[in-house]
Amino acid sequence: MDDDTDVGDVDGIDQSTAEKLRKGGYETLGDLRGVERSALFDVEGIGASHASQVLSAVKEATEGDHPDGDDSDGAEEDGDDGDAGGDEDDAGEDDEDETHEDGADADSGTTADDAGGSNAGSDDGDGSDAVASIVEVRDAARATAAELIGHDLDGVIQVTSDGEGWITVVEVVERHSVPDTQDILGRYELDLDESARVTGYRRVGRYRRADSDVDEV
């Protein structure tokens, strides 16, 4: 997809979000290419989950693009063996190596079964881990969040791939109240690697359960 493409024409970015991005100075796909997720927090009306959705849409729209405009015919320039992209067979082999290295089955990754969630990906016996599925990532977040954050888990509300790993958004009950509509909820982002091991977390919001428009809190 061309860098001059309007943000509103990018699959995965709705018109309401596109209008907010334009007001924030991001009018085209090229404006969003390579932007840091934290930079989008400065755009009015763009919260943590919206920022993740926008960057996920940008990644899908730009996948397969060649930075220098090269096509598959130029992949072997200067003696390259097709590793620079474009070759369909090589691409398929790369994907297979990533998920089946040394005989590991991508569908056989075990779900997280401990509070640390650190063993969600299957181990192939030589220290290399299979890529976790989205369900395994969700289960790892469920198993990890309460103990890691120190509050009761209310739910996993989002799981997003960032290209190098995963970002999950969870809500925890930071203070129980009566009625429960007055509970104070905390919204947290958990960073996980591609094997569903938790590598970090941060709080991105705090609000009452009854509040609306929590992305803008």
N, C-alpha and C positions, 0 to 999 in steps of 0.2 A: 504494500500500500504506500502511496506517495507521501512524502513528508508534508506536502501542501494540503493534504486532506483535512477538511474541517473536523474538529473534535466531535461534532455532532453526527458525523458520518462513520465514526469508528464503532464497529460492533461491540456491544457491551457497555457503551457510555450512553445513558439516556439523555434526552433533551434538557431536562432540568439540571442534571449534573454538567452537561456541556455548557449551558449558559453561565453557571457559576465559574467554570474554568475560564471561559472567555473573559469574564469580568476580572479574573485573577491574572490575566495576561497570557493564558495558555489557549491560543486560538486554533492551532493546527497540531497534527500528529507529530510534526518535527519539534514543536515546542515541548512536547511531553517526552520525547525520546531521551533516555538517560537521566531524567529528572529524579532526584531523591524523593522517597515517599514522604519524609518529614517536611520537605519544602511545600508539599500540597496542603499541609495543615494550616499554612498561612492564608489559604484561599477561603474566604468566608463561605460557610455552609458545607465545607468538605471536611468530614470527620475521618477517624481512623479507618473505619470499614469502607467508606467511599474511596479513600485514597488507595487502599489495597485493590478495590475493584477496578479503578481507573488504570493502575499500572499493570494489572493482569490483562486488561483489554488491549493496552498498548503493546504488551509483550506478544500477544496472539497476532496483532495486526502487523507487527514487524518481524515475526519469525520468518526465516528464510531469506530476509533481505541481505544483500551483500554490501558492506560498508563502502566499497569503492566502485559499486555498480557492476562488478564482475558477474557474469553468468556462469553456468556450469561448464561452458566450453573453456573458460579461463582458469579452471581450478587447478590444472596441472602445469601452469606457467612456472618457469625456472625449475623444472624437474620435480615439482610437487606431485605427490601420489594421489591427488584427489581428496586430501584431507581438508582442504580449505572450504569445502562445501559444494553443494550442487549435485554430486553423484548419488543417485538414488540407492544403488546397491551399498555404497559405503555408509550412507546415512542409516540404512537398515541395520548394517553390521554394528555401527556405533551404538544404536539403541539396544541391540541384543546384548552387546558387551556390558552395557550399563546395568541391565536388569538380570542377566543370566551369567555373570562372570563366574568362572570356575564351576559351572553347573548349578548355580543357585536358581531356583524357580521363583519368578516374580510374584506368582500367585500363592507362594507358600510362606510368605512372611508372617511371623507370629504376632498376634496383637499384644499390646502392653498388658502385663499381668502383675505389675507391681507399682507401688505408688510413685516411683521415680520415672516410670515410662521409658527408661533408657534402653530397653532391649526390644523395642517394638519391631525393628527390622530383623530379618533372619540373618544369621552369621554363616558364611560359607566355609569356615574352618581355617582361613588364613588371615583373619582380621578385616576382611572386606565385607561390607554389609549390602544387602539387597535394598532397592528403593521401596519405601513403604507406600501402601495405598492410602487413599484419602480416608478410608474407614479406620485404618490402623492409626493414622494421625489423630483422628477424632477420639479414638479410644485412649490413646496416649495422653491427650489433653485432659480427658475425664479423670484418668487415673492419677494425674500429676497435680492438677490445679489446686485442689483443696489443701494438700499438705505443703505444696510449694508456697502458696500465697498466705496460708494460715486462716482461711475463712471457708465456710461451707459453699460448695459449688452449686450455683443455680442452673447453669446450663452452658453448653458449647453453642455459640450462635453463628460462628463462621469459621470455615477452613479454606485457606487460600494458598496456592503455590506461588512463590516469588521467583521461580526459575532456578534457585540454588537450594531451596529448602521449603519450609512451610511456615505460615503464620496462622495461628488460631486465635480467635477472639472468644473469651469466656466471660460470664458474669458470675460473681460471687456475692454472698450476702455479708456485707461488712457490719451491719447492725440489724438485728431482728426487732420488729415492732408489732404492736397490735393497734389497728388491723395490719395485716401484712402488706397492704398497699403503701404503707409508710416505711417499709423496709428500706434501708440504705444499701444500694447495690454498687459494686465496683466493677467496671469493665476493664479487663486486662488483655493484652496481647502476649501470647507465648510464641517464641521463636523456636522452631524445631528444624534439625537437619533433615536430609532426604531419607534418613533411616528412622525418623520419628523420635530422635533423642532431643530432649529439651535443652536449648543452649542459652536461653535468657527469657526474661519477661519484663513487662512494664505496665503501669496503670495508665489508661488513656481516658478514663471518665469516672465520675461518681455522681449518683443521682438517686432520687426516690423511685421506687418501683412504679408508682403511678405517673411519673413524669413522662412526657412525650418529647419527640425531637431530640433524643439523647445524643445523637451524633454532634449536635451543636452545643452541648453542655460543656 
